[in-house]
Amino acid sequence: MESELKDLNSSQPLKSNGNGNGNNTLNNIRDDRPLLKSDSTNSVSSSDNNTNIEELDKKYSAYVRRDVYGTMGRGELPVKEKLLLGFALVTLLPIRVVLATTILLFYYFICRVCTLFSSPNRDDEEEQEDYAHMGGWRRRAIVGCGRALSRVMLFIFGFYWITDLSPNHNNSSATQKEDTHQPEELRRPGVIISNHVSYLDILYHMSSSFPSFVAKKSVSKLPFVGLISKCLGCVYVQRESKSSDSKGVSAVVTERIREAHQNKSAPLMMLFPEGTTTNGDFLLPFKTGGFLAQAPVLPIILKYPYQRFSPAWDSISGMRHVIFLLCQFVNYMEVIRLPVYYPSQQEKDDPKLYANNVRRLMASEGNLVLSDIGLAEKRIYHAALNGNNSLPSVLHQKDE
């Protein structure tokens, strides 16, 4: 997720979307980056632009925004939407920013108090450091407050209720029935597998089970968030290292999954095997890192129904997305929690088969479309929308 934050949350200045609205408040939402425009002196005609956009949308449909705000959140808004947005910018937005900041600082204070005079769990070889293995009242306070305040944060963001669409757990699959005779410690999942739609996914999973995530190493050094990530027990990543003196991220994650599977007190791992976010209607190919441990997995599907603005973080910039999200009076979330998936021996021997079978199950239960594109194509699509490449080459380009 953190790599996605860096890839798509550009730090370039923002400008008005050119919709002609004279509201000074709306003019604060700026974006200087072009939308399907080239720097060459030969400008593309309006009809050519529409054709190019349609071609892009068809090829990269998993990342296409279909809400009122349009491509990259810079579509022409109806007058009613402009009025609602303008009102929310001067009323709802500042209130929510203040409340969210207060919650963040309050939880940081709790984490700071609970970690006083306590040494973190360290793995010097892998540069890992966390407080997730801390026991007693400190751990209970961190987890309990973290789950409660994460739900409060979602409430502040407009998710006043979360709809649970989980199927009846009595309708278990054959793979589950084969394993119900095993001891409880062998039936416990080692990792949560979830589709990835938005950074809001993290807040939901924190409020639900408070698992450990995979995050960039730089997150551990961020003010406030750094300590919270250590209390979550995040596995920090710089780059996937395969050198002889390093186990690599996959090995660290695999160890943590096995530990969570075998030890009830160990923090559960949480992975987004797609590796990036979509518009919520598709499911990308799964990476196999979360399936190497051969442990049972808990599949969870998150969906974000919307009326005006989609909470999905697909091709829109980070700052623009946060502003528009906080300006929505109500946001919606649906959760489909599937029964624990127990791998067969064949799936244990073939992590790719295991990952594909879980993916197909999630797509079927969540009514999601299977897509064969990934992060490389998302970067191509995003670059094309920003005019960083000439469209003819971008449309036929494929990253390694």
N, C-alpha and C positions, 0 to 999 in steps of 0.2 A: 504494500500500500504506500509506503513512504517513497519508494522509487517512483510510483505513479504521481505522488504529490509534487515531486521535483520535476518530472517530465512535463506535466500538463499545467502546473500552477506557475505560469510564467510571471516574471517580475517586471515585464515591460509595462510602461504607463498605459492608462486607460483613457478612452475618449468617449464622446457621445456617440450613440448608435445612429445618428443622423436622421432621426425620425421627425425632426422639425418641431419637436416639443419645446416650448419656451420655459418650461419649469426649471429653475436654477438647481433644484435638488436633484432632478433626474440627470442633469448634466454632469453630476459628480461621478456617474458610472461611465467610465471612459475606457476606450480600447483602441490603440493606434494600429493594431495589426490588421492587415487587409483580409477581406473575405473573398477568396477566389479571384484576387487581382494580381497582375504581374507588374514588375518594376519596369518592364520594357516599354518603349514609347508607343508600340502598337497596342492599343487597348482592345479588349474583347467586347464584342457587342452583347447587348442584353440577352438576346436569344441564345447566343453561344454560352453565356454564363449559366443560363437556366439548363441547357443541355448538359453542361459539365457537372452542375450540381446534381442533376438526376442520375448521371452516370456514377458519380461518387457515392451518392446515397444508396444506389443499388448494389455496388460492389462492397461497401463498408456499412451495410445496413445495421450491424450490431452496435454501431456507435452513432447512429443518426438520431437527433432530437426531433420529436414529433409534437412538442407542446406548443402553446401559444407564443412562446418566446423565440421559437425557430432555431435555425442553425447557429451554433455557438452562443445562443442566447441573445442574438442581435437581429432578430426579425422585426418587421414593422408591427408594432402593437396596436390593437384597437383602442379607440379613445377611452372606453370604459376601463381597460386594463391600465392605461397610462394614469388615469385618475386614481385608481386603487393603489398602484405602485407608488405614485407621488405621496399619497396620504400615509402609506405604510413606512416610507423612507423617513418621514419626520416624526412619526409616532411610535410604531411598532419596533422598527429596527433599533433605535437607541436603547429602548427598554430591554429588549432581548440581549443586546450586547452587554449591557451592564449586568444583567442577571446571570448570563453565561460566564462572564468573567468572575463574578462573585463565587459561583459554584466551583469553578476551576481553582481559585485561590483557596477556598475553604477546604477542598479535598487535598490540595497540596499541603496545607497546614496539618491535616490529619496524618498524611503519609510521613511528614517530617517528624511529627511527635512519635509516631509508632516505630520509626527507624532510629530514633535517638539511642545512642550507646549500643547499637546493633551492627555487626559486621555483615556486609552482603555476601551472598554466595558467589565465589569467583572461579572462573576458568581462565587462568592467565594465558594459556596457549591459544584459546579462541577469543580472548578479549571479551568474555561474557561476564556480566555482573548483574545480580538480581537479588531481590528480597522475597521472592515468591516461595522459597522453601523455609521461610521463617514461620515458627509455630506459635501456639498459645494465643493469648488475647490480642496480641499485636496483629497477627494474621487475620483473626476473626474481624477485628475492627476495620482493617484495610479492605477486606473483601466485602463485608456487609455495607460499609459506607460507600464503597466504590459502586456496588450494584445499585444502591438506592439513588445516589447522586447522578449516576448515568441515566437512570430513568427520568429523574427530574430535569436533566439537561435536554432529553428528547421532548419532554413536555414543554419546556421553554421554546424549543424550536418549532412547536406547533403540532407535535405528534401526541395529541391529547389521549388517544386510545390506540392500541395496537391489536389488530384482529388476528386471532389464532385460527388458522385453517388446517391444522394438523389432522391427518386421517386417524381413524380408530386404530390404536396400537394392537388390537386383537387380530387385525388382518395382517399378520406378519408374513414375511417372505419365507420360502423354504430354507434359505440359508440361515435365517434366524432360528427356526424351529430345530434345526440340526444341532444348534449350540446351546439350547436352553438347559441341557442337562449338566453343563459345565459349572464350576464354582463361580461365585459372584465376581471374584477378582479377575477371572478370565473372560467374563461377559461384559465388563465395563469398557466403554470406548476409550481410545487413547487420544483421539483428535476429533474436533468438529470440522466438517467440510461444508463450506458455504459458497453460494454464488456471490459475486462481487458487483454491486451496483453503485455504491456511494461510500464516502467516508463515514456516513451515518451508520453503516453496517457495524462498525467497530463499537459505537455507543450502544447499539442494541445488544450485541454479544457480551459487552461488559455488564449490562444490566441483567442479562439472562444467566450467564454462567461465569463471568469474570475470568476468561481464559488467558493464556499467554499467546502473543502474536509474534510474527516475524517483522522486524523493523530495521531501518537503516541505523548504522552505528552512530551517526550524527544526532539521532533522536535522543540518545542517552545524555547528550550534553546540552540539550535545550533547557532554558529556564522553565521551571515548574513541571513541564511535560516530561523532562528527563527522569526525575525521581518517580513520577507516576508510572512511567514505562518500566522502571526497575521493579516496582512493587507488583506490576502485572506479570513480571517474569519474562519479558520480551527476549527473544533470541535476536541478537544484533548482527547485521550483515554489512560488510563492506563490499566485497565481491565474492562470488563463489570461488573458494580457494581449494585447489587440488594438489597443492605442493606436498612433499613428503613429510613436512613437519607440521601439517595442519589437517585436522579431520574434515574441514569444510562444513558449510552450512547444512547440507543435506544430512551429514552424519550427526550433527548436533541436534537437528530437529528429530531425526529418527530415534536418537537416545531419549529425548524428552517425551516422545509419543509412547515409547515402550515403558518409560517410567510411570507416566500417567495411567497407562493401561494396567500396570501391575501394582501400583501404589495409590491407594485411595486418597492419601493426603497430598499427593503431588499435583501441581497445577495442570489442568487440561490444556492441550494445545489447540489453537484455532488457526486454520489455514484457508486461504482463498486460492485454490489450485488453478484458477483461470489466469492468474498473474496480472490482471488489470480489470478495470470496470467496464460495464456495458450499459446500454440503455434500459436494461432490465427485461427485455423480451427474448434475449438469446442466452445460450450457454456455450462458452468457448471451450476449446480442448483443455483437458486437465493435465497439469504437470504431475509427475509421479512421486515427488518428494514426500507427500503425506501418506503414501501407500507402501513405502519401503519397509516400514516397521512390521507389516503383516498383522497389525492390530485392527480390531473392529473400529468403524468410524460412525459418527453421528451426522447424517446429512441434514442440513437446514437450508431452506429456500426463503429468501427475502424478496418481497415485491412492494413496489411503491405506486399504488394507484394515484392518479392526479386529475385535477380538473383544468388547471391553468399552467402551473409550472411543475416540471418533472424533477423530483429530487435526485434522479440518476445523474452521476457525474461522468459524462461520456466525452463530449468534445468541447465543453464550455470551460473557460478559465476558472481557476479556483476562487479568486476574489469575487468575480461576477456571480458565480454560483452561490456562494455564501450570502451575498447581499440579497439576491432574489429569493433564496430559500427563507431567509429571516423576514422577508416582506410578505410571505404567504400567511394568511390568517389561520389556515388549517392545513396540515399535511397528514398524509395517510401512509400506513405501513401494514402489510400483511405478512404473517409468518407461517410457513409450513415446516413443521418439525417431523421428519420421518423417523421410523423406528431405527434402532441401531443396526447397521449393516455388518454382518459377519462374513468374512471372506471364505471362499472354498479353498481347498488345498491348491487347486489350479490357479486361483487368483493370488494366493500367497506366493506362489512360485513365479508369477508374472505380474509385477506391479502395474504395467501398462494396461493389461486386461482388467485388473482390479479397478483402476482409475476410470477406464472407459465404461465399465458396467455400472459404477456408482453414478457417473455422469448421465448415462442414459436413464437410469432410474429417476434422478432428480429432474431431468427434462420432461419425463413422462408425468410425474406427479405434480410438477409446477407449471405444466403447459408452456414450456419454454422451447424455443427453436434451437436445434443444434447448429452451430456454425463452425467452420474450419479455419477461421482467421484468428489472429492473436494480437499481441502487443506490437509486433513489427508493423502490421497493417494499420493499427491505430495511429502509430506515429506518422505513417505515410498520409493517412486521411487528415490528420491534424495539420501536417505540414502543407498539404494542398489547400486546405481552407485558409491557412495563413499566408498563402502566396509564396512560400519558401522554396517551392520547386515549380518548374513549368508543368502544367497539367498533363500534357501528353506523356512525359516521362514518368510522372508520379502515378498515373493511372495504370501503368503497366509495370511498375516497379515492385520488387518483392525483396524485403530484407532477409538476410541470411538468418 
